Amino acid sequence: MQNIRKSKISRRSFLKTGLGAAAAIGFPAIVPSSVFGQYAPSKRINIGAIGVGRISRGHDMPLILQYDRARIIAVCDLDAHRLEDGKKFVNDYYAQKTGAAYNGVTGYGNYHQLLADKDIDAVVVSTPDHWHALIGVDAVHAGKDVYLQKPASLTIAEGRVLSNAVQASGRILQMGTQQRSTIQFRYAAELVRNGRIGDLERVEIGLPGDPAGGDKTPMPVPAWFNYEMWLGETPYVYYTVDRVHPQTGYDRPGWLRCRQFGAGMITGWGAHHVDSAHWGMNTEYTGPVEIWGHAQFPDHGLWDVHGPFKTEANYAPNDVSANGVHMSISGDYPNGIKFYGTRGWIFVSRGNEQVTKSDPVAKLNDATALAASDPKIIKSVIGPDEIHLYKSDEQHGNWLDCIISRQQPISPVEMGHRACSTCLLHDMAMVLKRKLYWDPVMEHFKNDDEANSMLSRPQRAPYRFS
């Protein structure tokens, strides 16, 4: 599907004329200044949404739309039906907000065309995991600021390329690890970092696995879907709906359970929980030094990511723990993060909060968002001379603030890369079924050619880093 915009004139220039504005977005020629709040068109951040499926419709776009300082002016998807749904989703929102007909959203069937649009200042990337790093790199090279859904990358090597590219570009990239903008996760990390449970000794992360299943029957590719590009850098395999996403509706997609496109829950939800654990451990810019574990992998069906599992890791000593911290991750623990210190413990979770209706957190029975071995721990006040961590009230809003200020966001790219890398290390330990020795400075395994060969994957042409 091609760019539906026919005119070559700049959209921003076009909108400077009253008649052009009326024609372009369906407004009357005179629009009240209150329609989009206090921000004049020249001061708003124009956003392009790349990937408008489940997480975009249920989370990213609704949260961006609430801010008057931003306006979604373009959407992109490889599924033409979803593309039209995405345009309608945004147009309908602005029509309801303004009380007038609205048709100001441009649709693209190829993200390169969207990135070439000079009117777009920033992009939100809500694609499947295997596209995150490549689109992120292309976006910053195109001069766009980026909100990138987690996990940061398909492989550790790709994550390093992404982080280096973002830092060299000077663009603002916010990872979609929104737990950092949730008060209980910040407060739990502050309590741990300020010694409320003594010296930190170990961390338990509760994280489910995925079930076996998925219909392997080959199916014809829908005429409205660019499946070839959707596969991207990964090897070509035949189409079947359980490998991709539902042809109708926005239920949980099958690609989340296929190792070709990601590692399953260990990088899906793990990118959130490991990142939050690193916050309390003060290991946000490093990683474990030893990793081991085991997992059950499906022996039938299409889906092949891990099921029940337990993985463990040791970290080097730092100012939070003089002896290093031991981390374990398993579905046997409650969904959340439990910090154990020499003087007690703190448990933090989302409670019953959910991002989308098919989010696994909806299955939690325990609504506790913050608990401790002694209630006095979580009632304590962080003093003015103690450690106060970065405060954000909402992840997308923090990103927009940082686009304006050019300050680093709460979840910068290197933190996202390190959390993703740690999750991928745990996945490698599941697969190899032996202890791995990792150098977090060099990002390389020690004396282990087999493990080092898993740090990258061949990228299928033409979907490669340029």
WOSUL-V656818 format. One record per pair of residues at least 12 apart in sequence whose ideal C-beta (glycine too) atoms are under 8 Angstrom apart, sorted by the first residue. I is the first residue (numbers start at 1). GAP is how many residues later the second one is. If there is no record, write none. Layout:
# WOSUL-V656818
((I:GAP) (I:GAP))
This chain:
# WOSUL-V656818
((1:79) (1:82) (1:106) (1:107) (1:108) (1:109) (1:225) (2:107) (2:108) (2:111) (3:103) (3:104) (3:105) (3:106) (3:110) (4:102) (4:103) (4:104) (5:101) (10:108) (10:109) (11:13) (11:62) (11:95) (11:106) (11:108) (12:29) (12:30) (12:34) (12:106) (12:107) (15:26) (18:12) (24:80) (25:77) (25:78) (25:79) (26:74) (26:75) (26:76) (26:77) (26:78) (27:71) (27:73) (27:74) (27:75) (28:72) (31:67) (31:69) (35:62) (35:63) (36:32) (36:35) (36:61) (36:62) (37:31) (37:32) (38:30) (39:29) (39:30) (43:26) (44:24) (44:25) (44:26) (44:27) (45:24) (45:25) (45:26) (45:76) (45:77) (45:355) (45:358) (45:359) (46:24) (46:25) (46:27) (46:73) (46:74) (46:75) (46:76) (47:17) (47:23) (47:24) (47:25) (47:26) (47:27) (47:73) (47:74) (47:75) (47:76) (47:77) (48:24) (48:25) (48:26) (48:27) (48:28) (48:60) (48:66) (48:67) (48:69) (48:72) (48:74) (48:75) (48:76) (48:96) (49:12) (49:15) (49:23) (49:25) (49:26) (49:27) (49:37) (49:41) (49:74) (49:75) (49:77) (50:26) (50:61) (50:64) (50:73) (50:74) (50:75) (50:76) (50:77) (50:85) (50:89) (51:25) (51:26) (51:74) (51:75) (51:76) (51:77) (51:80) (52:23) (52:24) (52:25) (52:30) (52:31) (52:33) (52:34) (52:37) (52:74) (53:24) (53:26) (53:29) (53:73) (53:192) (53:197) (53:200) (54:191) (54:196) (54:197) (54:198) (54:199) (54:302) (54:304) (55:71) (55:94) (55:300) (55:301) (56:30) (56:68) (56:70) (57:28) (57:29) (57:32) (57:193) (58:192) (58:297) (58:298) (58:299) (59:67) (59:296) (59:297) (60:64) (60:66) (60:87) (60:89) (60:116) (60:336) (61:25) (61:28) (61:29) (61:63) (61:65) (63:331) (63:332) (63:333) (63:334) (64:60) (64:83) (64:332) (64:336) (65:25) (65:28) (67:329) (67:330) (67:333) (69:331) (69:335) (70:330) (71:23) (72:18) (72:33) (73:31) (73:32) (73:33) (73:46) (73:47) (74:31) (74:32) (74:33) (74:34) (74:40) (74:43) (74:46) (75:12) (75:15) (75:30) (75:31) (75:32) (75:33) (76:31) (76:32) (76:33) (76:34) (76:35) (76:37) (76:38) (77:32) (78:31) (78:147) (78:148) (78:149) (78:151) (78:152) (79:143) (79:145) (79:146) (79:147) (79:166) (80:29) (80:144) (80:145) (81:143) (81:166) (81:167) (83:24) (83:25) (83:26) (84:23) (86:19) (86:21) (87:18) (87:20) (90:15) (91:12) (91:13) (91:14) (109:117) (110:119) (111:24) (111:27) (112:26) (115:23) (115:24) (115:27) (115:29) (116:26) (120:24) (121:23) (121:24) (121:282) (122:22) (122:23) (122:24) (122:25) (122:50) (122:281) (123:12) (123:16) (123:21) (123:22) (123:23) (123:24) (124:22) (124:23) (124:272) (125:14) (125:21) (125:22) (125:23) (125:24) (126:23) (127:22) (128:102) (128:125) (128:127) (128:133) (128:134) (129:22) (129:24) (129:25) (129:126) (129:132) (129:133) (129:138) (129:139) (130:24) (130:102) (130:103) (130:104) (130:130) (130:131) (130:132) (131:101) (132:16) (132:17) (132:18) (132:19) (132:20) (132:21) (132:22) (132:30) (133:19) (133:20) (133:21) (133:25) (133:26) (133:28) (133:29) (134:24) (134:98) (134:99) (134:329) (134:330) (134:331) (135:13) (136:12) (136:16) (136:26) (136:29) (136:30) (136:37) (136:277) (137:24) (137:25) (137:28) (137:29) (137:328) (138:328) (139:32) (140:25) (140:26) (140:29) (140:31) (140:33) (141:24) (141:28) (141:325) (143:26) (143:28) (144:27) (145:26) (145:27) (145:28) (145:254) (145:258) (146:20) (146:25) (146:26) (146:27) (146:28) (147:26) (147:27) (147:29) (147:249) (147:252) (148:25) (148:26) (148:27) (148:28) (148:265) (148:268) (149:27) (150:25) (150:26) (150:27) (150:117) (150:121) (150:122) (150:125) (150:266) (150:269) (150:270) (151:111) (151:116) (151:117) (151:119) (151:120) (151:265) (151:268) (151:269) (151:272) (152:23) (152:119) (152:261) (152:264) (152:265) (152:267) (152:268) (153:264) (153:267) (154:79) (154:107) (154:108) (154:303) (155:269) (155:299) (155:300) (155:301) (155:302) (156:264) (156:265) (156:268) (156:269) (156:287) (156:299) (156:300) (157:298) (157:299) (158:298) (158:307) (159:257) (159:258) (159:261) (159:262) (160:257) (160:283) (161:304) (162:251) (162:255) (163:250) (163:251) (163:253) (163:254) (166:247) (167:246) (167:247) (172:227) (172:230) (172:231) (172:234) (172:236) (172:237) (173:236) (173:239) (173:240) (174:221) (174:222) (174:224) (174:225) (174:228) (174:235) (174:236) (174:237) (174:238) (175:100) (175:236) (175:237) (175:238) (175:240) (175:241) (175:244) (176:219) (176:235) (177:94) (177:95) (177:98) (177:99) (177:218) (177:234) (177:238) (177:239) (177:242) (178:94) (178:216) (178:217) (179:93) (179:94) (179:96) (179:97) (179:171) (180:95) (180:96) (180:99) (180:210) (180:212) (180:215) (180:230) (180:231) (181:211) (181:212) (181:213) (181:214) (181:217) (181:229) (182:168) (182:171) (184:164) (184:185) (184:186) (185:91) (185:94) (185:163) (186:93) (186:203) (186:204) (186:205) (187:183) (187:191) (188:88) (188:92) (188:149) (188:151) (188:158) (188:160) (188:182) (189:87) (189:90) (189:91) (189:200) (190:192) (190:196) (190:197) (190:198) (190:199) (191:155) (191:181) (191:186) (191:187) (191:189) (191:191) (192:88) (192:89) (192:128) (192:147) (192:149) (192:154) (193:87) (193:89) (193:127) (193:194) (193:196) (194:188) (194:192) (194:193) (195:146) (196:145) (196:147) (196:148) (196:150) (196:181) (196:184) (197:142) (197:143) (197:144) (197:145) (197:146) (197:147) (197:148) (197:149) (197:175) (197:176) (197:180) (198:143) (198:144) (198:145) (198:146) (199:121) (199:122) (199:123) (199:124) (199:142) (199:143) (200:80) (200:81) (200:120) (200:121) (200:125) (200:139) (200:140) (200:141) (201:120) (201:122) (201:124) (201:125) (201:139) (201:140) (201:141) (202:123) (202:124) (202:125) (202:126) (202:138) (203:74) (203:77) (203:78) (203:122) (203:123) (203:124) (203:125) (203:134) (203:135) (203:136) (203:137) (204:123) (204:124) (204:125) (204:126) (204:129) (204:133) (204:134) (204:136) (205:65) (205:68) (205:69) (205:72) (205:122) (205:123) (205:124) (205:125) (205:128) (205:131) (205:132) (205:133) (206:67) (206:123) (206:124) (206:125) (206:126) (206:127) (206:128) (206:129) (206:130) (206:131) (206:132) (206:143) (207:58) (207:59) (207:62) (207:63) (207:66) (207:122) (207:123) (207:124) (207:126) (207:128) (208:57) (208:61) (208:123) (208:127) (208:152) (209:55) (209:56) (209:86) (209:87) (209:96) (209:97) (209:98) (209:99) (209:100) (209:122) (210:46) (210:47) (210:54) (210:55) (210:93) (210:95) (210:96) (210:97) (211:87) (211:92) (211:96) (212:86) (212:87) (212:88) (212:89) (212:91) (212:95) (213:29) (213:44) (213:85) (213:88) (213:89) (213:90) (214:28) (214:29) (214:40) (214:43) (214:44) (214:87) (214:88) (214:89) (215:25) (215:26) (215:27) (215:86) (215:87) (216:24) (216:26) (216:85) (216:86) (217:23) (218:20) (218:21) (218:22) (219:20) (219:21) (219:22) (220:19) (221:18) (222:25) (225:19) (227:12) (227:17) (229:234) (230:14) (231:229) (232:228) (232:231) (233:224) (233:226) (233:227) (233:230) (233:231) (234:26) (234:27) (234:223) (234:226) (235:25) (235:225) (236:224) (237:23) (240:62) (241:13) (242:12) (242:60) (242:61) (243:12) (243:15) (243:59) (250:106) (251:107) (252:106) (254:48) (254:49) (256:12) (256:49) (257:45) (257:46) (257:47) (257:48) (258:44) (258:45) (258:46) (258:47) (259:45) (259:46) (262:43) (263:42) (263:43) (263:160) (263:161) (263:164) (264:41) (264:42) (264:163) (265:40) (265:41) (265:95) (266:40) (266:43) (266:45) (266:63) (266:157) (266:158) (266:160) (266:161) (266:164) (267:153) (267:156) (267:157) (267:160) (269:66) (269:91) (270:59) (270:153) (270:156) (271:145) (271:148) (271:149) (271:152) (273:56) (273:63) (273:64) (274:55) (274:145) (274:148) (274:149) (275:136) (275:140) (275:141) (275:144) (276:61) (276:72) (277:50) (277:60) (277:62) (278:137) (278:140) (278:141) (278:144) (279:110) (280:40) (280:57) (280:59) (281:34) (281:37) (281:39) (281:40) (281:44) (281:46) (282:36) (282:37) (282:38) (283:32) (283:35) (283:42) (283:135) (284:131) (284:134) (284:135) (285:129) (285:130) (285:133) (286:29) (286:30) (286:132) (286:154) (286:155) (287:28) (287:131) (287:134) (287:135) (287:138) (287:151) (287:153) (288:25) (288:26) (288:27) (288:39) (288:134) (288:137) (288:150) (288:152) (289:25) (289:26) (289:27) (289:35) (289:148) (289:149) (289:150) (289:151) (290:23) (290:24) (290:145) (290:146) (290:147) (290:148) (291:20) (291:21) (291:22) (291:134) (291:135) (291:137) (291:138) (291:144) (291:145) (291:147) (292:19) (292:20) (292:21) (292:137) (292:142) (292:143) (292:144) (293:16) (293:17) (293:18) (293:19) (293:36) (293:133) (293:136) (293:137) (294:15) (294:16) (294:17) (294:136) (294:139) (295:12) (295:13) (295:14) (295:15) (295:16) (295:135) (296:12) (296:13) (297:133) (306:121) (306:124) (308:23) (309:20) (309:21) (309:22) (309:121) (310:18) (310:19) (310:20) (310:22) (311:17) (311:18) (311:19) (311:115) (311:118) (311:119) (312:14) (312:15) (312:16) (312:17) (313:13) (313:14) (313:15) (313:109) (313:112) (313:113) (314:12) (314:13) (315:12) (316:124) (329:97) (334:13) (334:15) (334:30) (334:32) (335:14) (335:15) (335:25) (335:26) (335:29) (336:12) (336:13) (336:14) (337:12) (344:28) (344:29) (344:30) (344:33) (345:27) (345:28) (346:24) (346:25) (346:26) (346:27) (346:31) (346:32) (347:21) (347:23) (347:24) (347:25) (348:21) (348:22) (349:15) (349:17) (349:19) (349:20) (350:14) (350:19) (351:13) (351:15) (351:16) (351:17) (351:18) (352:12) (352:15) (353:16) (390:20) (392:17) (392:18) (395:15) (395:16) (398:12) (418:22) (421:22) (425:13) (428:23) (428:26) (431:23) (432:18) (432:19) (436:12) (436:15) (443:12))
